[in-house]
Amino acid sequence: MSTRASTVLDRILAETREEVERRKRDVPLERLPPNRTGARRLRDALTRPGISVIAEFKRRSPSAGKLSDCPNLKEIVNAYERGGASALSILTEGPNFEGSLEDLCAAREVSNLPLLRKDFILDEYQLQEALAAGADAVLLIVAALERGELAVLHDSARVMGLDVLVEVHDREELHVALSLGADMIGINNRDLRDFSVDVERTERLMDEVPAGVAVVSESGIAVAEQLQRLKALGVQAVLVGESLMRSEDPEAALRTLRGDRTGSAEGSPGRRVGRGFQ
């Protein structure tokens, strides 16, 4: 790993730790709102016939910058739902992605789809925040945590009733995730240590994933042919954000990605938001 690559991830994690400590001071655990999580199971949504799409709302990324000029979360979430998303991912990290827990709460208000809180989860306090905001699942990133920390957070989330998507980037991280008993593995084609994208990463790791473990391919997914290729490999779902967020018509973009030739649902034309592909 290069010095620059290490610095990128370390910086994000250091910022996250500082932000979490600030929130813990401002809103102690006992003052968090009541649990808003229902009976929605992310894993159930991803293990239906075919290949599912987790459609992601995020405002920007460190590598791509702003993804939309004026993103309207509620409009985009509704468009994703009309377009056939099986679940939603909401980016809540602030300094680098301009996300927030308010975005997660707003998504819960307008959608009954399973919600994944996507963030750098480093503390059990963040699990309680996810519950209070209405999340049904959280992302745990192997590259961001020591093995003991990962195990504690994984077990705590499950005890709280949250599904857990454990994200990996290589074989070593995959074996760590499997040793926890993870039943949902996210294979991120983007390496968070240097933000490079290798869309064949999922294909290389699939042979080492045992039966019964749901696999989500993340990042670099933009066309229907990729979904069909991944489906043939045994992938249950893809997580897609940037290509949908950049689209002027997220509903139509999602339908096209899913290979749905019917167009926008009758009586529910796709609302045009954001900006076109760059």
HELIX and SHEET records of a PDB file:
HELIX    1   1 THR A    3  ASP A   26  1                                  24    
HELIX    2   2 LEU A   29  ARG A   31  5                                   3    
HELIX    3   3 LEU A   42  LEU A   46  1                                   5    
HELIX    4   4 LEU A   73  ARG A   82  1                                  10    
HELIX    5   5 LEU A  101  VAL A  110  1                                  10    
HELIX    6   6 GLU A  124  ALA A  133  1                                  10    
HELIX    7   7 VAL A  142  ALA A  144  5                                   3    
HELIX    8   8 ARG A  147  MET A  160  1                                  14    
HELIX    9   9 ARG A  171  SER A  179  1                                   9    
HELIX   10  10 ARG A  201  MET A  206  1                                   6    
HELIX   11  11 ALA A  224  LEU A  233  1                                  10    
HELIX   12  12 GLU A  242  MET A  245  1                                   4    
HELIX   13  13 PRO A  250  LEU A  257  1                                   8    
SHEET    1   A 9 SER A  52  PHE A  57  0                                        
SHEET    2   A 9 ALA A  87  LEU A  91  1                                        
SHEET    3   A 9 LEU A 115  LYS A 118  1                                        
SHEET    4   A 9 ALA A 137  ILE A 141  1                                        
SHEET    5   A 9 ASP A 163  VAL A 168  1                                        
SHEET    6   A 9 MET A 184  ASN A 188  1                                        
SHEET    7   A 9 ALA A 214  GLU A 218  1                                        
SHEET    8   A 9 ALA A 237  VAL A 240  1                                        
SHEET    9   A 9 SER A  52  PHE A  57  1                                        
SHEET    1   B 2 ARG A  60  SER A  61  0                                        
SHEET    2   B 2 GLY A  65  LYS A  66 -1                                        
END                                                                             
